[in-house]
Amino acid sequence: MRFFSSPSHRFWFCTVALAVSSAVSADNFDHPELVHSQTDFGGVGLMQMPTARTAPEGEFTLGSTYNEDYIHFNTSLQLFPWLETTVRYTQVHDLLYSDDPGFSGDTKYTDKSLDAKLRLWKESFWLPELAVGVRDIGGTGLFDGEYIVGSKRAGPFDFSLGIGWGYMGNRANLKGDKNQSFDCGRDTSFSGRGGNVDIDRMFTGCTALFGGLEYQTPYAPLSLKLEYDGNDYQGDFVSTETGIPMEVNSPWNIGAVYRLGDWGAARLAYERGAAITAGISLNTNFNQVSSFWLDDKAPSYNPAAKRDDLSEEQWQTLSASLASVAGYKDNEVHFDGDTVTVIGEQRKYRNQDHAQTRAATLIANTGIDAKQYRIIDQAERQPITETVIDANTYATVATNSYVGANPDDARTRRQPQPTRGSLKAMDRKRFEAGLAPVFVQSFGGSENFYMYSLGVAGNAAARLGDHFMASSSVYVNIADTYDKFKYTVPPDGTDLKRVRTLNRQYLEDTVRVTNMQLTYLDHWGNNWYIQTYGGYLETMFAGAGGEVLYRPMDSQFAVGLDANYVKQREPGSAFGLFKNEYQPAENGNRAFRVQTGSTTGHATLYWQNPLGLFHGTLAKISAGRYLTEDVGVTVDVAKQFDSGITVGAYASKTDLSADEYGEGSFTKGFYVSIPFDLLSVKPTTSRGRLSWQPLQRDGGQKLNRKYSLYELTDDRAPWFARPATTD
């Protein structure tokens, strides 16, 4: 074994030795706090190897690493204090995406990976922090491996020692016969068409010790790393595919991390005694993201003289103020001599305390002699919840007449009751229209690693009473790179109906009618909500359907059922539908099938904070029939952080075999939902969503319905509009 045999190696070793020596002699109070940094692959660790350390809950890191063999692009998220997740794209410099230049051009080979680290216990006085992890779950085996690692702090030093299998254990210094194969006989094939979790091969093959230390220098931005690598790189993808062995002169890696601030860090390392690796990472914390609003000042409690009624102008002024100041848009105001009733949709504040306090103050300040104020929250004019505020009690709260006065003392939350009294004023519109920017992006494609489209969506809705609504959306493309998208026919021989993989053809239209439908919304009794709809339901499908939702108030559970009959829209035609299931071949390829009429729908269970163990999570479990007529189950789990940012993952497994489904074996994806009030200077209850699906296939695909009853009835047990708890 060669150990720092060259002059450059000795220089690096001496540098670290001098740093360690100075640290040992220094007082602990001289050292700044060590902030753990990312590995080359993403996730907290040393360089190539992980440690047991994790980031603070909610920490989100976006990073990239470059050396002569690979480029890693990764995102890492600390979902829970005990669970770290990492998504990674890796490009291989010396290999192309495919051997067909007409398909992928000079795009580099791109691998997708998913990692997870589970902390088993935290460090104590005697015991180290301990974690178990998996790298490249369900991938095609480029970097797949497993590990168990412990970490222990000693002043400015953080020591780690672990055992690795697979990619992290190929040095085989503990167990394994390298004469048998470079991976000691580990099964590196993957089941199906990739994308499955191959449990059988986990913790098999070569086994190696790895470890190292991280040292926080007296200079706060700088920390140093020394690592003993568990991988010998004989079986790396670059070597096995090109036949050119990677240069490896030492098992030791050494590196430095320079913190650019609370928002990022730069990394530089000398690895394998042969390669320089550079990286950068940018980070934020989803639990700590806060908003900055230029909002209207909250009204002060200053009631006018008592009066039995208001003038028509005063009632209308109150209605306008309830919309602009308290956020109750599309409102009506009723009065029966004792009770002022406000009916409206809250579109401004996620925190109902803000909205209700402002509304109560506005009503009280008019001087109207009422015993109580009723606020009925609606969604698309359907009653969701009701809050009753006692006028006299609210007066004592607003004036702080007793110690510990709280708005909750004056209000009661209950099922919405019928409206009483005469209509005094309203702030309602029959027609609404607006423009919104639309930005779509995708990563890891064969034609180009990054593609995007930028456009504008024009949205309009006309209300036909309190239950019917006609709505439409038109998308106008401004700029995109999807003209490079060459995917036409699935190259792996699948014969499913092309319900989603035909997306390139739909993207070719500069102007697209994405939605045009008539919707009926209503509710039954206290806990049942319904909708029916028909028209052009989304970019690719037209049809008719309906949904029923049972949602008790303040319950963690809800159950929904939707059923639809749909036909596939014809690309290049604003309103045309496919008439024939079999379509002629494209560019000399084989013919393909489309959906010319089928039923699709699902029964869905919604469960907040499942089992009481996963605070701030929402699980949705759906079972039913999908667009390409396969039948199965979708599990969607989302975690919401203190700021309201939500991160979710979903997977759909149907009765299609891996060969029938094609590459990826089953549908899976991730998404991030961001409250717009974190991005805007004005408060709003609106959200934006960014989705990422590694592979777009036809199995396990749902209809994209315009309205979701669970989202519309959110106030029954707030999830999407939960108030932020950040400072």
Secondary structure, 3 states (H helix, E strand, C coil): CCCCCCHHHHHHHHHHHHHHHHHHHCCHHHCCCCCCCECCCCCEECCCCECCCCCCCCEEEEEEEECCCEEEEEEEEEEECCEEEEEEEEEEEEEECCCCHHHHCCCEEEEEEEEEEEEEECCCCCCCEEEEEEECCCCCCCCCEEEEEEEEEECCEEEEEEEEEECCCCCCCCECCCCCCCCCCCCCCCCCCCCCCCHHHCCCCCEEEEEEEEEECCCCCEEEEEEECCCCCCCCHHHHHHCCCCCCCCCEEEEEEEEEECCEEEEEEEECCCEEEEEEEEEEECCCCCCCCCCCCCCCCCCCCCECCCCHHHHHHHHHHHHHCCCEEEEEEEECCCEEEEEEEECCCCCHHHHHHHHHHHHHHCCECCCEEEEEEEECCEEEEEEEEEHHHHHHHHCCCCCCCCHHHHEEEECCCCCCCEEEEEECCCEEEEEEEEEEEEECCCCCCEEEEEEEEEEEEEEECCCEEEEEEEEEEEEECHHHCCCCCCCCCCCCCCCCCCHHHHHCCCEEEEEEEEEEEEEECCCEEEEEEEEECCCCEEEEEEEEEECCCCCCEEEEEEEEEEEEECCCCCCCECCCCEECCCCCCCCEECCCCEEEEEEEEEEECHHHCCCCEEEEEEEEECCCCCEEEEEEEEEECCCCCEEEEEEEEECCCHHHHCCCCCEEEEEEEEEHHHCCCCCCCCEEEEEECCCCCCCCCCCCCCCCHHHHCHHHCCCCCCCCCCC
